[in-house]
Structure formats: structure tokens, C-alpha cells
Amino acid sequence: MLFFKRETHAGMSPQEAVDGAKDGSVTLIDVRDLGEVQMSGKAKGALHIPLMRVKDMADPRNPDFCADLKRDGKIAVYCASGARSNMAASALRKMGYEDVYNIGGFGHWVQAGGSVEKL
């Protein structure tokens, strides 16, 4: 049986992400598809950047760049289980974002007491 090894980058727990989002020191990114976010909501204040759009929306030279995404701050990425957020975190690091953390799935955010908002 094969197991997916989730990449962590100097580790940020979901609880640390919740705390950082509250004090404004962490930018959250939800990389799930729109349908998933519409069904369950997203972390309060999270940017919704679907995995397939990360390279466009994180590139300041692209017209679809998300201006709320800061290259010099801490970024916590999540999806449904942690697999897509792992890919997104890796892509962001390759694009020059240095302080990027995969915190796993949306359920981890909720279990850590994170607030949820509907789209």
C-alpha cells in the first residue's frame, strides 16, 4: 500500500494558522474548487485561489494576480485533505514565496477552532 507523504515546511499547525489569522500575521489560501467552497464555506478571511489558478493568481506579472497575496508574509494553504495544498505550497515556494505552510485540510482548520464563512 502506498501512502502520500505530506510535505511540511518548518511546520505550522492548524492551531497556529488559526491564531495567526486572528492576529493578521498569516494569510490563508483555500485551494479547493469553487463547488467545494460553496458547499462547506471557507476559513474566515481566506483567499480562494483554486489549485489550477495558483500560478496565475500568485504571479504579480499576470493580470489575474491576487493583490491580497503578499510575498513577504506567512502563508498557510489548505484544501480538503492536504494533498492539493501540498502541491500549491510547493508551487508558491518555487515562485519565490518563502514562508509557506501546508496546514492540511479544511477539517483540520475547523477542528482547531477556525471560523468559517460562506461565499
Residue frames as a rotation matrix with the C-alpha (Angstrom) as fourth column:
MET 1
0.583 0.813 0.000 0.00
0.813 -0.583 0.000 0.00
0.000 0.000 -1.000 0.00
LEU 2
-0.438 -0.702 0.561 1.30
0.693 -0.662 -0.287 3.45
0.573 0.263 0.776 -0.92
PHE 3
0.353 0.496 -0.793 0.93
0.866 -0.495 0.076 6.35
-0.355 -0.714 -0.604 1.43
PHE 4
0.470 -0.135 0.873 1.03
0.451 -0.813 -0.368 10.02
0.759 0.566 -0.321 0.45
LYS 5
-0.155 -0.594 -0.789 3.70
0.981 -0.186 -0.053 11.83
-0.115 -0.783 0.612 2.39
ARG 6
0.832 0.498 0.243 2.53
0.512 -0.859 0.008 15.35
0.213 0.118 -0.970 3.12
GLU 7
-0.230 -0.924 0.304 5.31
0.709 -0.374 -0.598 17.88
0.666 0.078 0.742 2.75
THR 8
0.802 0.369 -0.470 5.66
0.589 -0.620 0.518 20.25
-0.100 -0.692 -0.715 5.64
HIS 9
0.112 -0.748 0.654 7.81
0.488 -0.532 -0.692 23.33
0.866 0.397 0.305 5.61
ALA 10
-0.805 -0.530 0.268 9.18
-0.016 -0.431 -0.902 24.18
0.594 -0.730 0.339 9.03
GLY 11
-0.527 0.648 -0.550 5.72
0.781 0.624 -0.012 23.20
0.336 -0.436 -0.835 10.28
MET 12
-0.809 0.481 0.339 2.70
-0.567 -0.790 -0.233 25.28
0.155 -0.381 0.912 11.04
SER 13
-0.823 0.568 0.025 -0.13
0.513 0.761 -0.397 23.54
-0.244 -0.314 -0.917 12.81
PRO 14
-0.198 0.843 0.500 -3.75
0.651 -0.269 0.710 24.34
0.733 0.466 -0.496 12.04
GLN 15
0.554 0.391 -0.735 -3.98
0.828 -0.352 0.437 25.91
-0.088 -0.850 -0.519 15.51
GLU 16
-0.359 -0.754 -0.550 -1.04
0.563 -0.645 0.517 28.19
-0.745 -0.124 0.656 14.74
ALA 17
-0.805 0.137 0.577 -2.76
0.504 -0.353 0.788 29.15
0.311 0.926 0.215 11.48
VAL 18
0.291 0.954 -0.075 -5.99
0.806 -0.203 0.556 29.97
0.516 -0.222 -0.828 13.36
ASP 19
0.386 -0.214 -0.897 -4.05
0.723 -0.533 0.438 32.13
-0.573 -0.818 -0.051 15.81
GLY 20
-0.673 -0.736 -0.072 -2.08
0.493 -0.519 0.698 33.82
-0.551 0.434 0.712 13.02
ALA 21
-0.465 0.603 0.648 -5.22
0.673 -0.236 0.701 34.53
0.576 0.762 -0.296 11.01
LYS 22
0.533 0.703 -0.471 -6.78
0.835 -0.345 0.429 36.15
0.140 -0.622 -0.771 14.08
ASP 23
0.348 -0.454 -0.820 -3.84
0.427 -0.702 0.570 38.47
-0.834 -0.549 -0.050 14.68
GLY 24
0.923 0.152 -0.354 -3.29
-0.215 -0.559 -0.801 39.16
-0.320 0.815 -0.483 10.97
SER 25
0.052 -0.997 -0.048 0.17
-0.725 -0.071 0.685 37.59
-0.687 -0.001 -0.727 10.76
VAL 26
-0.701 -0.226 0.677 -0.92
0.181 0.861 0.475 34.76
-0.690 0.456 -0.562 8.42
THR 27
-0.269 0.608 -0.747 -2.59
-0.941 -0.331 0.069 34.88
-0.205 0.721 0.662 5.01
LEU 28
-0.257 0.281 0.925 -4.81
-0.065 0.950 -0.307 31.86
-0.964 -0.139 -0.226 4.40
ILE 29
-0.473 0.153 -0.868 -5.36
-0.881 -0.113 0.460 30.34
-0.028 0.982 0.188 0.97
ASP 30
0.113 0.601 0.791 -8.09
-0.236 0.790 -0.566 27.83
-0.965 -0.122 0.231 0.18
VAL 31
-0.663 -0.477 -0.577 -7.09
-0.661 0.010 0.751 25.90
-0.352 0.879 -0.321 -2.95
ARG 32
-0.501 0.567 0.654 -10.25
0.404 0.822 -0.402 23.80
-0.765 0.063 -0.640 -3.25
ASP 33
-0.773 0.326 0.544 -12.57
0.527 -0.145 0.837 24.04
0.352 0.934 -0.060 -6.25
LEU 34
-0.771 0.503 0.392 -15.41
-0.514 -0.854 0.085 26.56
0.377 -0.136 0.916 -6.17
GLY 35
0.134 0.886 -0.443 -18.07
-0.318 0.462 0.828 23.87
0.939 0.031 0.344 -5.73
GLU 36
-0.109 -0.263 -0.959 -16.34
0.749 0.612 -0.253 22.55
0.653 -0.746 0.130 -2.61
VAL 37
-0.951 -0.294 -0.092 -16.09
0.287 -0.737 -0.612 26.00
0.112 -0.608 0.786 -1.09
GLN 38
-0.507 0.836 0.211 -19.73
-0.622 -0.524 0.581 26.78
0.596 0.163 0.786 -1.90
MET 39
0.209 0.601 -0.771 -20.82
0.105 0.770 0.629 23.57
0.972 -0.212 0.098 -0.14
SER 40
0.248 -0.190 -0.950 -18.82
0.892 0.427 0.147 23.94
0.378 -0.884 0.275 3.07
GLY 41
0.998 -0.061 0.004 -17.69
-0.058 -0.939 0.339 27.54
-0.017 -0.339 -0.941 3.25
LYS 42
0.283 -0.959 0.009 -14.07
0.425 0.117 -0.898 28.54
0.860 0.258 0.441 3.73
ALA 43
-0.174 -0.437 -0.882 -11.85
0.983 -0.137 -0.126 29.74
-0.066 -0.889 0.453 6.53
LYS 44
0.806 0.528 -0.269 -12.90
0.533 -0.844 -0.061 33.24
-0.260 -0.094 -0.961 7.51
GLY 45
0.621 -0.528 -0.579 -10.76
-0.423 -0.848 0.319 35.72
-0.660 0.046 -0.750 5.62
ALA 46
-0.135 -0.707 0.694 -9.11
0.324 0.630 0.706 33.10
-0.936 0.320 0.144 3.41
LEU 47
-0.256 -0.026 -0.966 -8.30
-0.858 -0.454 0.240 33.90
-0.445 0.890 0.094 -0.19
HIS 48
0.508 0.412 0.757 -9.92
0.019 0.873 -0.488 31.45
-0.861 0.262 0.435 -2.57
ILE 49
0.044 -0.573 -0.818 -7.31
-0.974 -0.208 0.093 30.52
-0.224 0.793 -0.567 -5.17
PRO 50
0.904 0.344 0.253 -8.11
-0.290 0.930 -0.227 27.12
-0.314 0.132 0.940 -6.74
LEU 51
0.251 -0.873 0.419 -5.05
0.187 0.468 0.864 24.93
-0.950 -0.139 0.280 -7.25
MET 52
0.169 -0.161 0.972 -5.27
0.956 0.269 -0.122 25.18
-0.242 0.950 0.199 -11.03
ARG 53
0.761 0.175 0.624 -5.10
0.392 -0.891 -0.228 29.01
0.516 0.418 -0.747 -10.76
VAL 54
0.713 -0.493 -0.499 -2.23
0.465 -0.200 0.862 29.33
-0.525 -0.847 0.087 -8.27
LYS 55
-0.254 -0.918 0.305 0.46
0.875 -0.084 0.477 30.01
-0.412 0.388 0.824 -10.88
ASP 56
-0.148 0.280 0.949 -1.64
0.681 -0.667 0.303 32.78
0.717 0.691 -0.092 -12.46
MET 57
0.717 0.639 0.279 -3.04
0.249 -0.608 0.754 34.38
0.652 -0.471 -0.595 -9.34
ALA 58
0.753 -0.509 -0.417 0.27
0.456 -0.053 0.888 34.34
-0.475 -0.859 0.192 -7.42
ASP 59
-0.219 -0.833 0.507 2.30
0.967 -0.117 0.226 35.88
-0.129 0.540 0.832 -10.24
PRO 60
-0.012 0.215 -0.977 2.45
0.347 -0.915 -0.206 39.70
-0.938 -0.341 -0.064 -9.93
ARG 61
-0.828 -0.356 -0.434 3.06
-0.266 -0.432 0.862 39.96
-0.494 0.829 0.263 -13.70
ASN 62
-0.767 0.601 0.223 -0.21
0.613 0.587 0.529 38.18
0.187 0.543 -0.819 -14.50
PRO 63
-0.642 0.581 0.500 -3.39
-0.368 -0.806 0.464 40.26
0.673 0.113 0.731 -14.98
ASP 64
0.412 0.823 -0.390 -5.20
-0.035 0.442 0.896 37.77
0.911 -0.355 0.211 -12.69
PHE 65
-0.605 -0.747 -0.276 -2.76
0.288 0.117 -0.950 38.39
0.742 -0.655 0.144 -9.83
CYS 66
0.538 0.733 -0.416 -4.40
0.634 -0.027 0.773 38.43
0.556 -0.680 -0.479 -6.40
ALA 67
0.035 -0.556 0.831 -3.18
-0.118 -0.828 -0.549 41.71
0.992 -0.079 -0.094 -4.89
ASP 68
0.694 0.287 0.660 -4.04
-0.663 -0.102 0.742 40.50
0.280 -0.953 0.120 -1.36
LEU 69
0.887 -0.439 -0.144 -1.30
0.456 0.881 0.123 37.87
0.073 -0.175 0.982 -1.62
LYS 70
0.762 -0.636 0.122 1.89
-0.648 -0.749 0.140 39.24
0.003 -0.186 -0.983 -0.07
ARG 71
0.531 -0.645 -0.550 5.23
-0.044 0.627 -0.778 37.69
0.846 0.438 0.304 -0.95
ASP 72
-0.435 -0.851 0.295 6.85
-0.284 -0.181 -0.942 38.74
0.855 -0.493 -0.163 2.34
GLY 73
-0.103 0.452 0.886 4.31
-0.993 -0.094 -0.067 37.35
0.053 -0.887 0.459 4.82
LYS 74
-0.839 -0.093 0.536 3.42
-0.240 0.948 -0.211 33.96
-0.489 -0.306 -0.817 6.24
ILE 75
-0.200 0.765 -0.612 1.03
-0.935 0.038 0.353 31.96
0.293 0.643 0.708 4.05
ALA 76
-0.649 0.122 0.751 -0.99
-0.295 0.869 -0.397 28.95
-0.701 -0.479 -0.528 5.22
VAL 77
-0.479 0.418 -0.772 -2.52
-0.821 0.098 0.562 26.80
0.310 0.903 0.297 2.48
TYR 78
-0.597 0.326 0.734 -5.27
-0.243 0.798 -0.552 24.19
-0.765 -0.508 -0.397 2.88
CYS 79
-0.650 0.483 -0.587 -7.58
-0.584 0.178 0.792 22.06
0.487 0.858 0.166 0.71
ALA 80
0.498 0.864 -0.082 -9.86
-0.633 0.426 0.647 19.13
0.593 -0.270 0.758 1.56
SER 81
0.962 -0.109 -0.250 -7.23
0.219 0.856 0.469 16.66
0.162 -0.506 0.847 2.76
GLY 82
0.542 -0.818 -0.193 -3.79
-0.197 -0.347 0.917 18.24
-0.817 -0.459 -0.350 2.38
ALA 83
0.085 -0.527 0.845 -2.73
0.772 0.572 0.279 16.81
-0.631 0.628 0.456 -0.99
ARG 84
0.472 0.141 0.870 -3.65
0.776 -0.534 -0.335 19.77
0.417 0.834 -0.362 -3.20
SER 85
0.986 -0.136 0.093 -2.42
-0.164 -0.869 0.467 22.25
0.018 -0.476 -0.879 -0.62
ASN 86
0.365 -0.901 0.234 0.90
0.285 0.347 0.893 20.41
-0.886 -0.259 0.384 -0.64
MET 87
0.014 -0.310 0.951 1.15
0.996 0.085 0.013 20.96
-0.084 0.947 0.310 -4.40
ALA 88
0.752 0.336 0.567 0.09
0.416 -0.909 -0.013 24.61
0.511 0.246 -0.824 -4.05
ALA 89
0.872 -0.471 -0.132 2.61
-0.100 -0.434 0.895 25.28
-0.479 -0.768 -0.426 -1.28
SER 90
0.070 -0.871 0.487 5.37
0.635 0.415 0.651 23.75
-0.769 0.263 0.582 -3.38
ALA 91
0.195 0.081 0.977 4.37
0.931 -0.329 -0.159 25.86
0.308 0.941 -0.139 -6.41
LEU 92
0.961 0.194 0.199 4.31
0.123 -0.939 0.321 29.04
0.249 -0.284 -0.926 -4.30
ARG 93
0.568 -0.819 -0.080 7.80
0.090 -0.034 0.995 28.32
-0.818 -0.572 0.055 -2.94
LYS 94
-0.094 -0.595 0.798 9.10
0.899 0.293 0.324 27.78
-0.427 0.749 0.507 -6.48
MET 95
0.411 0.341 0.846 7.63
0.720 -0.691 -0.071 31.18
0.560 0.638 -0.529 -7.37
GLY 96
-0.444 -0.748 0.494 9.62
0.238 -0.630 -0.740 32.88
0.864 -0.211 0.457 -4.60
TYR 97
0.485 0.599 0.637 7.16
-0.587 -0.317 0.745 32.85
0.648 -0.736 0.198 -1.72
GLU 98
-0.444 -0.872 -0.208 9.34
-0.392 0.397 -0.830 31.77
0.806 -0.287 -0.518 1.19
ASP 99
-0.893 0.110 0.437 7.14
-0.423 0.131 -0.897 31.48
-0.156 -0.985 -0.071 4.29
VAL 100
-0.090 0.863 -0.497 4.54
-0.868 0.177 0.464 28.97
0.489 0.473 0.733 3.01
TYR 101
-0.832 -0.133 0.539 2.95
-0.464 0.698 -0.545 26.21
-0.304 -0.703 -0.642 5.07
ASN 102
-0.388 0.718 -0.578 0.59
-0.277 0.507 0.816 23.36
0.879 0.477 0.002 4.23
ILE 103
-0.644 0.184 0.742 -1.81
-0.760 -0.049 -0.648 23.07
-0.083 -0.982 0.171 7.18
GLY 104
-0.885 0.257 0.388 -3.73
0.213 0.965 -0.153 20.13
-0.414 -0.053 -0.909 5.69
GLY 105
-0.580 0.748 0.322 -7.43
0.652 0.190 0.734 20.02
0.488 0.636 -0.598 5.11
PHE 106
-0.320 0.593 0.739 -10.40
-0.346 -0.799 0.492 22.28
0.882 -0.098 0.461 5.79
GLY 107
0.647 0.578 -0.497 -11.47
0.178 0.520 0.836 19.85
0.741 -0.629 0.234 8.52
HIS 108
-0.124 -0.782 -0.611 -8.18
0.934 0.116 -0.337 20.47
0.335 -0.613 0.716 10.34
TRP 109
-0.775 -0.090 0.625 -8.96
0.046 -0.995 -0.087 24.20
0.630 -0.039 0.776 10.29
VAL 110
0.182 0.950 0.252 -12.42
-0.407 -0.160 0.899 23.61
0.895 -0.266 0.357 11.73
GLN 111
0.555 -0.013 -0.832 -11.13
0.578 0.725 0.374 21.17
0.599 -0.688 0.410 14.39
ALA 112
-0.498 -0.825 -0.267 -8.61
0.808 -0.329 -0.488 23.81
0.315 -0.459 0.831 15.52
GLY 113
-0.032 0.599 -0.800 -11.49
0.780 -0.485 -0.395 26.23
-0.624 -0.637 -0.452 16.15
GLY 114
-0.928 -0.370 -0.036 -11.10
0.251 -0.696 0.673 28.29
-0.274 0.616 0.739 12.99
SER 115
-0.138 0.899 -0.416 -14.03
-0.207 -0.437 -0.875 30.44
-0.969 -0.035 0.246 11.92
VAL 116
-0.636 0.064 0.769 -15.89
0.695 0.482 0.534 29.60
-0.337 0.874 -0.351 8.71
GLU 117
-0.318 0.569 -0.759 -17.66
-0.404 -0.805 -0.435 31.91
-0.858 0.168 0.485 6.26
LYS 118
0.227 0.488 0.843 -19.90
0.649 0.570 -0.504 31.16
-0.726 0.662 -0.187 3.33
LEU 119
-0.829 -0.488 0.274 -19.23
0.509 -0.453 0.732 32.53
-0.233 0.746 0.623 -0.13
